[in-house]
Amino acid sequence: MNLRTLLLSSLILFFGTNLLSQEEKDSEFKIGLGISLFNIADYEWDYESAGSNDIYVTIDINDKFRIEPSFSFSISNYSESFSAGIGGFGKSTISDFNLLYGLRLGYNSNEILTVAPTVAGEYYFIKHFSIGCEVQLRGLIYEGELAAYTRSSLLVRFYF
């Protein structure tokens, strides 16, 4: 092996390792906070209570899976309510865009269980800020009765 080949091999190994470690860094564990800005179905469904927006704690386990606990509350002259839930999502990333697909489960103070298959998209304007949209087919279970409707949301998230 001559000196030129050794030097070239060393450079490729050095820069190749740095490039790969940069890609791995982007797929590491990260945490963020998000809020849903608009859910028209929530206002139509329960018009007597004050509207509330879900707050999300986004936990990207890696570049393929996300867990997202959520909660919301509302207090008005007419009622008080609280809800909590969790979502699990597979992720497909293309450049600055994430396609998310999974399931959200929720329970609220009115003893309503929510099961919602979900598809979402998320675009990163900068590394720590994204805007996305989400579509759900929600199934509500209350006292043995089942109701279903669609829900769409606009979400913003900030990542630490």
Sequence and secondary structure as in RCSB ss.txt:
>XXXX:A:sequence
MNLRTLLLSSLILFFGTNLLSQEEKDSEFKIGLGISLFNIADYEWDYESAGSNDIYVTIDINDKFRIEPSFSFSI
SNYSESFSAGIGGFGKSTISDFNLLYGLRLGYNSNEILTVAPTVAGEYYFIKHFSIGCEVQLRGLIYEGELAAYT
RSSLLVRFYF
>XXXX:A:secstr
  HHHHHHHHHHHHHHHHHHHHHHHHTS EEEEEEEEE HHHHHH TTS     EEEEEE SSSEEEEEEEEEEE
 SS EEEEEEEEEEEEEEETTEEEEEEEEEEEETT  EEEEEEEEEEEEEETTEEEEEEEEEEEEEETTEEEEEE
EEEEEEEEE 
